Amino acid sequence: MNHLLYYKKHVFFCINERSDGKQCCNDSGATNLQLYAKKRLKDLNLNGFGKTRINKSGCLNRCDEGPVLVVYPEGTWYTYIDEDDIDEIIDSDLIKNEIVNRLKI
């Protein structure tokens, strides 16, 4: 089995927290929205082998554009604000393979 194709899509949510007072993705609710995305994919039966994986990530060095997530293998970066944005990323990018231009960074 080719391990590089284990997941069709792999999504990393930056959930970094900073103690120095600088902006970080978790200040904007990244952890809760990552959990929301993970649950939504599970509810849609879109998670697991050959499908999509939602992961937490440490700092992705784009906090000033955050909160951020990145979708691989394409390497598409998004920012988001709420569950509606996450739903749009799931429905468009993860399901239909269509980039959400208004959220792309």
C-alpha positions in Angstrom: 0.0 0.0 0.0 1.3 3.4 -0.9 1.3 5.3 2.4 1.3 8.7 0.5 -2.2 7.9 -0.6 -3.6 6.7 2.7 -5.8 9.8 2.9 -7.4 11.5 -0.2 -7.1 14.8 1.7 -5.3 15.7 4.9 -6.3 18.9 6.7 -4.1 20.6 9.4 -5.6 23.2 11.7 -3.1 25.4 13.4 -4.2 25.4 17.1 -1.1 27.1 18.4 -1.2 29.1 21.6 1.3 31.8 22.5 2.2 32.9 25.9 3.9 36.1 24.7 0.7 37.9 23.9 1.2 37.8 20.1 -1.7 36.8 17.9 -2.2 33.1 17.5 -4.8 30.9 15.8 -6.2 29.5 19.0 -7.2 33.0 20.1 -9.8 32.8 17.3 -11.4 29.5 18.3 -9.2 27.2 16.2 -9.5 24.3 18.6 -13.3 24.3 18.7 -13.5 24.7 14.9 -11.1 21.8 14.4 -13.2 19.6 16.6 -16.3 20.8 14.7 -14.7 19.9 11.3 -13.7 16.5 12.6 -17.2 15.7 13.9 -18.8 17.0 10.7 -16.6 14.7 8.6 -17.4 11.8 10.8 -21.1 12.5 10.6 -20.8 12.6 6.8 -18.8 9.3 6.8 -15.9 11.1 5.0 -13.2 10.3 7.5 -10.7 7.5 7.6 -8.7 5.5 5.1 -9.0 6.6 1.5 -11.0 9.6 2.6 -10.1 12.7 4.7 -8.2 13.2 7.9 -8.6 16.3 10.1 -5.5 17.0 12.4 -4.3 19.5 14.9 -1.1 21.3 14.1 1.4 23.4 16.0 2.3 26.8 14.7 2.2 27.0 10.9 3.8 30.5 10.9 0.8 32.3 9.3 -0.8 33.5 12.5 -1.1 37.0 11.2 -3.5 35.6 8.6 -5.3 33.3 11.0 -6.8 31.3 12.1 -5.4 29.1 9.3 -5.7 25.6 8.0 -4.0 23.9 5.1 -5.4 21.1 2.9 -3.0 18.6 1.4 -2.0 17.2 -1.0 -2.9 20.4 -2.9 -1.4 22.7 -0.2 -4.3 25.0 -0.2 -4.3 27.5 2.7 -7.5 28.9 4.2 -8.5 31.3 6.9 -11.9 31.0 8.5 -14.1 32.7 11.1 -16.9 30.3 12.0 -18.7 27.0 11.4 -20.2 28.4 8.2 -16.7 28.9 6.8 -15.7 25.4 7.9 -18.8 24.0 6.2 -18.0 25.8 3.0 -14.4 24.4 3.0 -15.8 20.9 3.6 -18.5 21.1 1.1 -16.5 22.8 -1.6 -12.8 21.7 -1.2 -13.0 18.4 0.6 -16.1 17.0 -1.2 -16.2 18.7 -4.6 -12.4 19.5 -5.0 -13.3 23.2 -5.6 -11.2 25.9 -3.9 -13.1 28.4 -1.8 -11.5 31.6 -3.2 -13.0 34.0 -0.7 -11.2 32.1 2.2 -8.0 31.2 0.4 -4.8 32.8 1.6 
